[in-house]
Amino acid sequence: MVLKKLPDFIEQAKKIKGEAAYEVLARVQELEREGKKIIHLEIGQPDFITPKVICDEAIKAIKKGKTKYTSPLGVFELRSAIADYLNKKRGLKVSPRMIGVTPSAKTAIYLAMIAILKPGDEVIYPDPGFPAYGNLVEFLGCRAKPVPLIEENNFNFDLKIFSNLFSSKTKLVILNSPNNPTGSVIPRKNLEFIANLIKKHNCWVLSDEIYSELFYDIKNYPSIFSLKNMPERTLLIDGFSKTYSMTGWRLGYLIFPEKFESIIDNLFVNSFACVADFIQYAGIVALKKANKDVKKMTEEFKKRRDFIVKGLNEIKGISCLKPPGAFYVFPNIKSFGLSSQKLADYLLDKAGVALLPGTAFGKYGEGYLRISYANSIGNIAKALRKIEKALKNIT
């Protein structure tokens, strides 16, 4: 029997959108199978090998039999290690009972939004921003209220526009600092302004801080969680992928008010049961013994950032701010008169350089490209030469 209409569950699933970084990666891999050489500047993945001390601990944990189910919220030793790390390193006040371990930070974002939102709720989030925010808002039947990140403000919010988006239906504000795709960091004074709005409107904030250890030229990383009365209305997201070059390990965590521990536990057990036991023990060692590795990687990212910003600004028609965090630049390419999608496609086809259009991160990303400098300086230098050569052919 041929179905004339797709079942309702398929219609619902069709509402969720994909992510351009993976779509471009798939296209690039196809080109590489055809024998073409491509320089990868499209994916947000450190090119460093996961530090040896972390890998060794995972192998040791497997040999010890750490391959069984654990508590849905994670082994207590890891939850304690995360709390100690955040309290000592970042000056937060977190207890192990406020922490749930997840199979990736992206999973934590998804479950946090499910826990808070119902159809019709309004969600304020950055644009350009991580695609999952807008995708999930739409999928959950909520009303999207993107707020533009403005280049003239170093890709920070215009606070007047931001405040005007609030209404009685605003249920969640999503922040991402350092930001993907721009690398911007929200200044503390702006966070204080936003925090006052959130408290006034009695809504939640989801603070995505996955790049919290990757910042440059500033002494302290500011988190809205650290502000007065904000822990009780903040869901903080972080993880190990970017800081420790553990993207494939899929290890993240969610911080929540302690009174919701049993609710979050039930949400986790019905979603993924638990994170792999041995990976959690590797996470403990990452927090306690990989600080030197993190410092080396961060120093190298800073060198790459300085190199790529200088190189992009030397290419006629491109202007690029120096981002204070993450490992992305977001150059302005408006002078070429092409959409960001067309220019990204052109550079892949003609220069063999894979990068992403700004519109992959929202409508306000038009006129920009996102370039990841999570690649070697040698490859970045080659990419810059190829980009410059290809752009000379655009009239």
N, C-alpha and C positions, 0 to 999 in steps of 0.2 A: 504494500500500500504506500502510495506517495503522499506525503503530507502537503496539504495546500497552504497551511499556515504553520509557522514555526511555533513550538511550544512557548508558553509565557516565560519560562526561565531562560530560554535562549534570547528572547527579545530583551529581557532585563540585562543579561550579560553583554549584549551588543552595545549597551549605553556606555560602557567603560572604554576609555581611549587608551592608546598605547603611549610610548615614550620615544621621542625622536632619536635619542642617543643610541638606543638599541636597534632602531630601524636603520639608522645610518651605518652602525657597526655591521649589521647583517649584509647590507649592500656592499660595504667595503670588503668584507670577507669573500663575497662572491667575485668581486673584481680581482682579489688576490688569487683566488682559485683559477682565474683565467690567465694568471701570470703577471698581472700589473702590480707595480710597487706603489704602496700608499703609505704616507706618513700619518700616523694616528694622533690627531689632536682633538678628537671628538668625544672620547669617553672619559668620564670622571674617575679614573682609576690610577693610583700611583704605580709607577713602573718598577718600584723597589720590591725585592723579595721580602716576604714576611720575615721579620727578625728571627734568627736561628733559635734564640732562647724560647720563643713562643712555639715554634714548630717542635722543638725537642720536648717541651712539656706536653703537647698534644699526643705525641707518640708514646711518651711515658705513661700518660693517663690511660691510653688504650690498652697498653700492656698490663696495667693494674686492674683492668676490668671496668673502667669508667665508661661503660657503653650501655647503661640501663636508663630507664625512666628516672626523671628527677621531679621535684616539685614544679608545678606549672610556672611559678614565679621565678624559678631558678635556684641553684644550690645556694645555701645561705652564705657559704664562704665567698662566692662571687659578689653577691649582693652587699656583703660587708666590705669587700675590697673596693667596690664602686663608691660606696658611701664614704669610706676613708679617703679615697682619692679626691673626690669632689670637695670634701670638707677641707682638706689640707691644701690642695692645689688651687682651688678656685674660690675658697672662702664661703661655700654654701653650707646650709644646715640641713643635712639629709640623713635619715636613718635607713637601715636595711629594709625596714618594713614599708618604705616608700618607693621601693625599687622593684621592677619586674623585668626580667631578662627576656629578650625577644629574638627570633631568627631574622635579624636585620633591623635597622632603624626604620626602614620603609614599612615593615610590618607594624612597628610601634605607632607610626603615623596613622595607618589605616585603622587600627584598633582604637586608638584614642578618639578619632573622629566618629567611629561607630558608637563609642560609649557616650558621646556628648550630644550628637546631632540627631534631629528628626526632620522629615520633609518639611520644607517651608522656612527653616531656620536660615538666617543670614550669616555668611562667613566672609570676613575681611582677610585678604591675603595679598602678598606682594606680587607685582607683575612688572617686569619679568621675574619669574620664580620657578621653583621646582615643579615640574608638570603634574606630579601626583596631587598637589593641593587642589588645583582647579578640576582635575579629572574626578577626584573623589567627591568634591562638592556637588558636581553635576550628577554623578552616579547615585549619590544618596538623596537626591531630590531637593537639595538646598539651593538657596539663592546666592549666586556668586557676586561678590563685591570686591573686585580686584582694585588695588591702589597702586598707581604708577611709582616706580623708582626712577628718579629724575637725575640725568647725568650731571646737570648743573649743581645738584645737591650731593655730588659724589655717590650717585645711585642710592640715595636715601629718600625716605618719604617726604613729600610736601605735607607737613603736619596739619595744615588747614584742610587740604583735600581728605586726609586721613580721618580727621575728626568729623567731617561732614558725612562720611559714609555710615556712621553709627545711627542706629534706630532702636526702637523697642524690641525689634525682632533679631537684633544682633546677638548671636549665641557664642561665636568663636572668632578669635583673632589669631591668625597664624603669623609668626615671625620666624625669620631664618637669617641668622647672623653668626659668622660670616655667611654671605649670601651666595647661593648658586642661582644664576650664572654670573653675577657681576663682581663677586669678591668683596662687596661692601660690608662694613661693620656698622651697626646701629650705635651711635654715641649714647653714653649714659643719660645725658640730659633728654634726649629723644625718648629713651626707654621710660624715663620718669613721667614724661608727658603722656605716653601711651598707657602706662600703668594707671594713671589717674583716670583716664577715660574708661579703662576696663572696670575699675572699681566703681565708677559712677554708674555704668550701665549694667553692672552685675553679670558680666559674661566671663567666659573662659579665655585663656590664652594657651596656644600650643606653641612652644618655643623649640624650634628645630635647631639644635646646636651641634650637628654632626661634624662641623668644621671648627669646633671650639678651640682646638689645640693648634690650628694652622692660621696664625695671624702674625703680622709683621709691622714694625715701626710703631707699635703701641705697646705700652707696658703691661696693662691688665685688660683681660677680656671681660667686657660687661655683659651680665646676664640679667634679664628681667626677673628671674627667680630669686635673685639676691635682694630685691627691693622690698621695702616694708609691706607686709600683708599680702604679698604676691604668691608665696608658696601655696597658700590655701586655694588659689584659683588658677594655678599653672600646671600644665602637663609638659614636662621637659623631655625632649627626645635627644638621645646621643647614641654613640656606638663606636665600634672598633675599626670599621672599614677604612676610613680615610687616614686617621691618625697613625694606625699601626700597619697600614698596607695589608689589611685582612679582608679585602672585598669579597672574596669567594668563601670566606668562613661564615658569613651571614650571622653576625653577632651584634646585637644592639640592646638598648634598654629604654624603659619608660619610667619616669619619675612622676609620682602622683601623691595627693594628700593621703596620709596614713589611714584615715578613716575609710578609705575606699579599697583597702587591701583585699578583702574577701570578694568584692565585686570584680576587681581586676583579675583576681585568681580564677574566678568562674569564666570570665571572658577569654582568658588565655587557654584554659583547659578545653574549652569548646572550639578553639581556633587551631591550635598547633600542639596541644598537650604539654610539650616542653622542648627546650633547646637541647641539642646533642650534649650529653654529659661531658665528654672529653674536651669539647670546644669551650665549655664554660671554664674548665680548669686552665686551659690555655689563656683565657681571658684574664684570670687572676694573675698569672705570671706577666702578661702584657702590662698590666697596671703597676706591678711591683718591680719589674726588672728590665723593662724595655725603654726606660726614659732616655738613655744615651742614644739609642737607635732613633727615637722620635726627634731628638734634638738635631741629629745629623740630617735626617730627612727634611726637617723644617728649614734648616740652613740652606740645603740644596734647592728647595722650592723657592726660597727668597732670591737666590742667584738666578734661577730660571726666570722668575717674575721680572727682575730688573732687566735681564737680557731681552726677553720677548717684548716688553713695553718699549724699550729703546728701539728695537728693530722695527716694530710696527709703526712707531711715530716717524721713522725715517722713510717709510713708503708713502709716496705721493697719493693723497686722497684719503688716507687713514689717520684718525686721531684716536689715542688710547690713554685712558686714565690709568694710574698706578693703583691697583687694588690693595687694600690693607689685609686681606685674608683669603682663605681657600686656595685653590690652584687654578683659577680661571681669570682670563681677561675678557673684556667685553667691548671691543673696538667699534668705533663709529665709522660706518661705511656709506653714509648717506650721499656723499659726493658722487658716487658712481651711478646713481640714478636707477639702480636695480633693487628689487626686493631682496631682503636678506636670504630668502629661500633660493632665489635664482643665482645670487652670487655664491652661496655655499655650494650649490650644485655645479656651478661653473668652475670653482676652485678644485673640486673633487675630480671633475672630468679633465680639465686642462692642466692643472698643476699637480694632481695626485696627492692633494692634501685634504684629509677628512676633518671637517669642523662642523659646527652646528649653526643654523640660522637663529637669530635672536627670537623670532616668532615661535620657535619650539618651546619657548618659556612664557608665552603670552603675547597678546596683541601689542603691548607697549615695548616689546623687544624688536619691533620693526625698525630697520635702519642700523642694526648691530649684528655682530657675529659673536658666538661664544667659542673661545679657543682654550683648550685645556693645556696647561704647561706641565702636566704630569708625564713628561717625556724628557729625554736627555737633551742637553744644550746642543749637542751635535745634530740631533734630529730637528730640533727647533730652528737651528741656523739654516739647515737645508730647506725646511718648510718656508721660512721667510724669503729665501731667494726665489723659490718656486712661485710663491704668492706674488712677489713684486714683478717677476717676469710676466706672469699671466695677466696681472692687472694693467700692464702697459698696453695690452691689446684691446682694452675697453675704451671706447671713445665717448 
